[in-house]
């Protein structure tokens, strides 16, 4: 049995979580930017995505922002609609 994302990222206290599964670029990025407005500096945002281009898109976006991608994981063993889900944990930086 594979671990869930919650079991894998227990070292981070997630303050906000968004599920962008089923959407394509730029929706995951736009929703992440909106959600980051709801957390305080130093807090963590978790983003779930099924968009195969999400990782390079987040890497490019975060190069230009003070936020940091502190964890990235992919699971390929989730039962249900999606065969693969990426999880990003972003720590909000000071703007």
ABEGO torsion letter per residue (X at the ends): XBBBAAAAAAABBBABBBBABGBBOAAAAAAAAAAAAABBBGBBBBBBBABAAAAAAAAAAAAABABBBABBBBBAABBEABABBBBBBBBBBBX
